[in-house]
Amino acid sequence: MTEEDPPICPLCDRPIPPGAPSSLHHLVPKLKGGKGGPTVRLHHICHKEIHASLTEAELARNFSNIDALKSHPRLEKFIRWVVKRPPEFTSRVPGKRRI
């Protein structure tokens, strides 16, 4: 990666262009002991989908790494959908729809 290359969202593997909404995701939620722990930069829409899909306890217990997140059925479906959108795509994520 050169200085000009945008970071890549580890959830959807699309670039995060300058100016596109993005946020840091704590792999272990801060409320579950992850304060100061590892974080990853994600598209904001990807980050919102993670938190709409999983509780803090589920994230801490079973989904504290990218591979585990990618294996969650709802997130798998979301990733298949979002990769067809441009990297700067944003949309509202419906309220808490946890299954």
Phi and psi in degrees as a GROMACS rama.xvg file:
@    title "Ramachandran Plot"
@    xaxis  label "Phi"
@    yaxis  label "Psi"
@TYPE xy
-94.3097  173.435  THR-2
-60.4183  -27.9841  GLU-3
-81.643  -19.873  GLU-4
-72.9077  131.325  ASP-5
-72.532  156.894  PRO-6
-64.4243  158.629  PRO-7
-106.345  131.945  ILE-8
-70.0729  120.057  CYS-9
-70.1709  -17.2214  PRO-10
-79.3454  -50.5282  LEU-11
-103.315  -7.31607  CYS-12
63.5894  21.6705  ASP-13
-98.8681  152.514  ARG-14
-66.9267  153.518  PRO-15
-108.248  95.0629  ILE-16
-68.5554  157.188  PRO-17
-55.186  135.622  PRO-18
87.6748  -13.2436  GLY-19
-74.8128  140.581  ALA-20
-61.1037  126.78  PRO-21
-144.461  164.118  SER-22
-154.655  162.597  SER-23
-90.3035  134.721  LEU-24
-111.999  125.079  HIS-25
-78.3151  120.647  HIS-26
-60.8875  -36.6002  LEU-27
-109.551  121.538  VAL-28
-53.4627  142.451  PRO-29
-55.3444  -39.2488  LYS-30
-70.8696  -12.3589  LEU-31
-113.272  26.2556  LYS-32
98.1667  8.24382  GLY-33
-93.9428  4.83719  GLY-34
-62.1885  125.313  LYS-35
85.1643  -1.87685  GLY-36
-85.0988  -173.472  GLY-37
-66.2354  143.453  PRO-38
-129.313  159.665  THR-39
-133.002  145.625  VAL-40
-86.4996  127.048  ARG-41
-127.337  157.003  LEU-42
-57.0459  144.861  HIS-43
-59.6916  -39.5921  HIS-44
-63.4309  -36.9954  ILE-45
-66.8607  -42.3863  CYS-46
-62.9425  -44.9019  HIS-47
-62.8917  -37.8461  LYS-48
-66.2989  -37.2727  GLU-49
-58.0328  -48.9422  ILE-50
-76.0111  -19.7818  HIS-51
-79.242  -21.5147  ALA-52
-94.1851  -30.9682  SER-53
-131.922  146.307  LEU-54
-78.8214  165.297  THR-55
-59.4586  -40.349  GLU-56
-64.7285  -42.4282  ALA-57
-63.8499  -41.8398  GLU-58
-59.5864  -46.5564  LEU-59
-67.6588  -40.1161  ALA-60
-79.7347  -46.4738  ARG-61
-126.208  -10.2091  ASN-62
-131.816  47.0497  PHE-63
-96.2288  18.9488  SER-64
-146.868  162.434  ASN-65
-63.4399  -42.107  ILE-66
-60.3266  -41.5873  ASP-67
-64.8844  -42.6578  ALA-68
-60.481  -43.6415  LEU-69
-64.4309  -22.6143  LYS-70
-86.4354  -10.6769  SER-71
-67.836  131.219  HIS-72
-54.5426  -44.7835  PRO-73
-67.1112  -40.5531  ARG-74
-70.3435  -33.8091  LEU-75
-57.7979  -45.7622  GLU-76
-64.0025  -44.3339  LYS-77
-59.7823  -45.2072  PHE-78
-61.8378  -44.0928  ILE-79
-58.7857  -35.4872  ARG-80
-74.653  -48.736  TRP-81
-72.9187  -26.6684  VAL-82
-65.6035  -16.8405  VAL-83
-83.5624  -5.06082  LYS-84
-98.6134  156.801  ARG-85
-64.7196  154.574  PRO-86
-58.6324  -27.1947  PRO-87
-90.0029  2.80534  GLU-88
-58.1807  138.008  PHE-89
-140.553  152.883  THR-90
-160.396  155.367  SER-91
-70.9324  138.244  ARG-92
-94.7404  125.294  VAL-93
-54.651  158.666  PRO-94
-51.3688  -175.935  GLY-95
-55.297  113.152  LYS-96
-121.469  39.8523  ARG-97
-62.6128  141.922  ARG-98
